[in-house]
């Protein structure tokens, strides 16, 4: 990152803009990856996780009652 900043200081203005934009995207991607890893470690639902598995996990953790589990299952046609 330090070398990129040094190179950017010696670049043309439009090149500086592209490099800054690239660094912003790289920083954003790193922050998103860190957030995803934390959420996964916390047991948060993943985007591809089947709904029934989410319900089962929530029931097992005591977040919802058996009645809520059954009602949500019916509501979602699972």
VOTI-38122 format. One record per residue: residue in one letter; x, y, z of N, C-alpha, C in turn; residue number from 1. Coordinates in steps of 0.001 Angstrom, whole numbers. Example, Ala and Ser with C-alpha at 12.3 -4.5 7.8 and 13.67 -1.06 7.14 Angstrom:
{"A"; {13190; -5690; 7800}; {12300; -4500; 7800}; {13200; -3300; 7800}; 1}
{"S"; {12850; -2250; 7080}; {13670; -1060; 7140}; {12900; 30; 7870}; 2}
//
This chain:
{"X"; {834; -1178; 0}; {0; 0; 0}; {881; 1244; 0}; 1}
{"X"; {1964; 1227; 781}; {2858; 2375; 854}; {3474; 2660; -517}; 2}
{"X"; {3881; 1607; -1223}; {4455; 1788; -2565}; {3418; 2360; -3522}; 3}
{"X"; {2166; 1925; -3366}; {1112; 2445; -4236}; {925; 3937; -4002}; 4}
{"X"; {993; 4342; -2740}; {846; 5771; -2428}; {2008; 6565; -3021}; 5}
{"X"; {3214; 6023; -2944}; {4381; 6686; -3502}; {4239; 6811; -5018}; 6}
{"X"; {3857; 5726; -5685}; {3663; 5751; -7139}; {2584; 6751; -7520}; 7}
{"X"; {1549; 6829; -6712}; {446; 7727; -7002}; {900; 9189; -6948}; 8}
{"X"; {1804; 9505; -6046}; {2291; 10879; -5909}; {3031; 11339; -7158}; 9}
{"X"; {3605; 10399; -7902}; {4372; 10737; -9101}; {3592; 10522; -10400}; 10}
{"X"; {2331; 10162; -10300}; {1526; 9861; -11490}; {782; 11096; -11979}; 11}
{"X"; {291; 11017; -13213}; {-539; 12078; -13791}; {-1875; 12123; -13048}; 12}
{"X"; {-2560; 13270; -13064}; {-3813; 13413; -12311}; {-4861; 12351; -12619}; 13}
{"X"; {-5107; 12023; -13905}; {-6138; 11020; -14184}; {-5665; 9625; -13766}; 14}
{"X"; {-4364; 9378; -13820}; {-3832; 8106; -13330}; {-3975; 8051; -11813}; 15}
{"X"; {-3759; 9188; -11150}; {-3935; 9247; -9700}; {-5373; 8890; -9324}; 16}
{"X"; {-6310; 9410; -10110}; {-7723; 9152; -9845}; {-8037; 7662; -9985}; 17}
{"X"; {-7532; 7029; -11062}; {-7771; 5589; -11263}; {-7123; 4774; -10149}; 18}
{"X"; {-5917; 5153; -9739}; {-5230; 4414; -8680}; {-5975; 4571; -7353}; 19}
{"X"; {-6460; 5782; -7070}; {-7213; 6018; -5827}; {-8502; 5203; -5837}; 20}
{"X"; {-9153; 5165; -6990}; {-10382; 4389; -7116}; {-10100; 2907; -6902}; 21}
{"X"; {-9009; 2423; -7463}; {-8625; 1020; -7294}; {-8321; 692; -5842}; 22}
{"X"; {-7648; 1630; -5154}; {-7341; 1412; -3740}; {-8621; 1405; -2912}; 23}
{"X"; {-9564; 2280; -3269}; {-10841; 2314; -2557}; {-11565; 983; -2721}; 24}
{"X"; {-11609; 467; -3932}; {-12283; -816; -4190}; {-11602; -1945; -3424}; 25}
{"X"; {-10270; -1938; -3422}; {-9522; -2979; -2725}; {-9815; -2912; -1218}; 26}
{"X"; {-9846; -1713; -660}; {-10140; -1535; 762}; {-11562; -1990; 1067}; 27}
{"X"; {-12502; -1635; 193}; {-13901; -2045; 364}; {-14019; -3563; 336}; 28}
{"X"; {-13369; -4201; -625}; {-13421; -5661; -729}; {-12849; -6335; 508}; 29}
{"X"; {-11763; -5788; 1042}; {-11150; -6364; 2241}; {-12095; -6215; 3439}; 30}
{"X"; {-12736; -5067; 3564}; {-13665; -4841; 4665}; {-14872; -5774; 4540}; 31}
{"X"; {-15371; -5962; 3322}; {-16509; -6849; 3098}; {-16143; -8290; 3445}; 32}
{"X"; {-14959; -8730; 3058}; {-14517; -10093; 3358}; {-14400; -10291; 4867}; 33}
{"X"; {-13874; -9295; 5561}; {-13741; -9385; 7027}; {-15116; -9455; 7680}; 34}
{"X"; {-16055; -8640; 7210}; {-17410; -8637; 7750}; {-18078; -9995; 7513}; 35}
{"X"; {-17925; -10548; 6320}; {-18527; -11841; 5999}; {-17972; -12940; 6889}; 36}
{"X"; {-16664; -12900; 7126}; {-16033; -13905; 7978}; {-16559; -13806; 9411}; 37}
{"X"; {-16726; -12582; 9912}; {-17247; -12388; 11272}; {-18677; -12893; 11371}; 38}
{"X"; {-19499; -12566; 10382}; {-20895; -12989; 10413}; {-21002; -14500; 10345}; 39}
{"X"; {-20176; -15125; 9536}; {-20176; -16575; 9419}; {-19778; -17212; 10743}; 40}
{"X"; {-18776; -16651; 11396}; {-18310; -17175; 12675}; {-19379; -17027; 13753}; 41}
{"X"; {-20230; -16020; 13630}; {-21287; -15779; 14606}; {-22490; -16680; 14369}; 42}
{"X"; {-22480; -17448; 13293}; {-23612; -18311; 12998}; {-24705; -17605; 12222}; 43}
{"X"; {-24380; -16490; 11607}; {-25362; -15763; 10806}; {-25662; -16557; 9541}; 44}
{"X"; {-26885; -16453; 9029}; {-27232; -17192; 7823}; {-26400; -16760; 6615}; 45}
{"X"; {-26022; -17708; 5817}; {-25293; -17443; 4588}; {-26312; -17259; 3468}; 46}
{"X"; {-25927; -16587; 2408}; {-26855; -16296; 1315}; {-27405; -17561; 670}; 47}
{"X"; {-26622; -18626; 602}; {-27052; -19833; -94}; {-27660; -20863; 852}; 48}
{"X"; {-27759; -20546; 2128}; {-28264; -21493; 3107}; {-29765; -21698; 2915}; 49}
{"X"; {-30207; -22953; 2825}; {-31647; -23204; 2673}; {-32430; -22654; 3862}; 50}
{"X"; {-33619; -22137; 3588}; {-34443; -21543; 4637}; {-34758; -22526; 5752}; 51}
{"X"; {-34990; -23778; 5421}; {-35311; -24765; 6451}; {-34146; -24924; 7426}; 52}
{"X"; {-32922; -24833; 6916}; {-31752; -24945; 7790}; {-31649; -23749; 8728}; 53}
{"X"; {-32013; -22577; 8228}; {-32005; -21374; 9074}; {-33027; -21537; 10197}; 54}
{"X"; {-34225; -22002; 9825}; {-35259; -22212; 10838}; {-34826; -23244; 11871}; 55}
{"X"; {-34251; -24342; 11398}; {-33803; -25395; 12325}; {-32739; -24870; 13283}; 56}
{"X"; {-31817; -24080; 12771}; {-30763; -23535; 13613}; {-31349; -22581; 14657}; 57}
{"X"; {-32268; -21722; 14229}; {-32887; -20772; 15157}; {-33684; -21500; 16240}; 58}
{"X"; {-34362; -22577; 15866}; {-35114; -23373; 16838}; {-34153; -24051; 17814}; 59}
{"X"; {-33090; -24621; 17285}; {-32095; -25300; 18124}; {-31428; -24336; 19098}; 60}
{"X"; {-31229; -23089; 18688}; {-30591; -22091; 19556}; {-31583; -21481; 20551}; 61}
{"X"; {-32866; -21827; 20417}; {-33870; -21289; 21327}; {-34356; -19901; 20948}; 62}
{"X"; {-34058; -19469; 19736}; {-34487; -18139; 19298}; {-35971; -18097; 18966}; 63}
{"X"; {-36522; -19248; 18573}; {-37947; -19339; 18260}; {-38517; -20583; 18940}; 64}
{"X"; {-39808; -20533; 19225}; {-40481; -21671; 19849}; {-40858; -22693; 18785}; 65}
{"X"; {-41305; -23858; 19251}; {-41751; -24896; 18312}; {-42930; -24383; 17485}; 66}
{"X"; {-43825; -23658; 18135}; {-44992; -23116; 17427}; {-44568; -22122; 16345}; 67}
{"X"; {-43608; -21248; 16695}; {-43101; -20285; 15712}; {-42401; -21017; 14563}; 68}
{"X"; {-41629; -22046; 14914}; {-40942; -22839; 13898}; {-41952; -23417; 12914}; 69}
{"X"; {-42993; -24058; 13437}; {-44006; -24693; 12582}; {-44757; -23650; 11754}; 70}
{"X"; {-45081; -22514; 12358}; {-45796; -21464; 11645}; {-44927; -20890; 10502}; 71}
{"X"; {-43673; -20632; 10801}; {-42773; -20100; 9761}; {-42589; -21120; 8648}; 72}
{"X"; {-42502; -22366; 9009}; {-42350; -23429; 8013}; {-43570; -23448; 7078}; 73}
{"X"; {-44757; -23333; 7659}; {-45995; -23301; 6843}; {-46009; -22045; 5974}; 74}
{"X"; {-45689; -20900; 6570}; {-45714; -19625; 5826}; {-44772; -19644; 4632}; 75}
{"X"; {-43644; -20339; 4774}; {-42650; -20384; 3709}; {-42816; -21583; 2785}; 76}
{"X"; {-43890; -22367; 3011}; {-44153; -23566; 2200}; {-42969; -24526; 2198}; 77}
{"X"; {-42419; -24782; 3391}; {-41267; -25683; 3502}; {-41685; -27027; 4030}; 78}
//
